[in-house]
Amino acid sequence: MLTELIKKMKIIRNYKYISENDKNIVLALGNFDGIHLGHLEVLKRTISIAEEKKLQSAVISFEPHPLTILKNTKNIRIVSLQDKIKLIEKTGIDILFLFHFTSEFSHLPANQFLQNILVKQLQINHLVIGHDFIFGKNRSGNSTYLEQRSKDLNYGFTQILPHKCKANNIIYSSTKIREYLKNGNITKANELLGKNYSITSRVIKGQNLGMKLGYNTANIDLKDLFRPKFGVYAVRIFLKNNTQIYNGVANIGIRPTIKNNTQKNEILEVHIFNFSDNIYGKKITIEFIAFIREEKKFNNIDELKNQIAKDCQESKELANSV
């Protein structure tokens, strides 16, 4: 979970208007969706080099997620922008540049991005990338190109080699994490993330369907976040800036058993054990512990209620075992 931040990180959204104090930096390039353990290696090395050189450490990330522009992919984010900012800040990075990613920006040739923005505007002293980072029109800005240009443009260059998860020997990858989440494999996703997968969002008004079934639920707005496999999960819920922690059970999906369901989009519903406060409009974090079962359509409401009771019991047992 997010804990106390190490220091305040400066966020710059327009690189054209930065002070001289924020130039001559050690810079990490990447999208950093999820801030998994591979990302942390890139950020740690960036900070280490910056400390050696007595310079500021910085990150360039892109907003919105590039795949929403390049491939019109929806609901791609593993974490919200706000959570990504907090996770980067927690590492001790000094500056975060949030570049607005547009179709026009995606057609910017690699040499123009490197020379005009990174070298001329930001005056990079050293550049750090992950093993698979590529940028620029036609994906021409790869590690070979960056290393070659470092000599004539006079900046240091470091590429972090692939790191594998000790638990499953898989290379840390946002794409792989999404694959695991889509299959309901929370354990493996969490291993790559280096923390429990979580969703932070506000509680929205629902149809009070949970209450009618005997289980109060908090409905969570998923916005543009990635959708894990539809089904039921054992979860942990964090309220009031993580000062209150509860166990619970969550369902993500379309509620196929409910007749006259007016909910058109996928929704995350959370039943918090031993809790009855009104939290409409409040921001909460749902941490996923384990996948229990797939979402399914039951023959009637009684069958659904019986299954929810079983889901709650299994979730409590799972919570006590971790």
C-alpha positions, 0 to 999 in steps of 0.5 A: 500500500501507499505509505508516507511519501519520502519527499514532495516531487515537482510535477511539470506538465509543460516542458517549454516553461521550466526553470534553469534549476530543473534542467541538467537532469538524470532522466528516466523515460517510460510510461510506468503503468503499474509501477511494477518491480521492473519499473522500480529498478529503472527509477532506483538506478536513475536516483542512484546516478543522480546522487552520484552526479549531485543532480536532480532525478526526473521521469518523463511519463505520458498522459493519456496512456499512449495505447489509447491514442496509438491503438484506440485501446480503452480501459488500459491503465493498471493504476490511475494517474493519481496513484501512479504519481504517488508511487513515483513520488514514493521512490524519491524522484525529484521531478515528474514531467507529464507529457500530453500524448496526442496523435500529433506527438506520436508522429514526432520523429525520434531524432526531434524528440531527442534533440529538441526536447530532451537535449535542448529543452531539458538539457539531459545529463544522463538518460535511463530506460528499461529493456523494452522502451521504444519511442518516436515515429515508426518506433525508431527511437530504440536503445541502439539509437539512444546509445549511438546519439549519446556520444555526439549529443554528450549525454550519459546512457544506461539501459536496465537489462530485463529483470525476472521475478524470482517467484515465477521467472517471468520478466517484469512487464505491464503487458504480462500483469494485464494478462494475469489480471484478465485471467484472474491470476491475482497471485502472479500479477501481485508477484510482478507488481511487487505489491497487491493489485489495487483499485482506488476510486470514489464510491458512486450511487448505485441501485441499492441491489446489494442492500436488497440481497442483504449485503450492503455494497459500495459501488466503485467507478472504474473510469478508464482503469483496466478490468480484471477477470469478471468475477468474485474476489477476496479483497482488503479495503482501505478507508480514510487515507488508509487509516482504516482497514477492513476485509471484504468481498468484491464482484466485478462485472455486469450482474447478469442475474439481476433483472431490469439491471440499468447498469450499462457498464462494468462495475466493481461492487464491494461488500465490507465486512462489519461495516455500515458507514455511509461512504458515498463520494468517498475515495477508497482503495480495494486491494485484491487478495485472491480470485474466488470464482467467475461471475455467472448467471443464477437461476433465481435471486435465492441461488444468488444470495446463497452463493454470496454467503459462500463467497463471503465465507471463503473471502474471510478464510482467505483473508485470515490465511494471508 
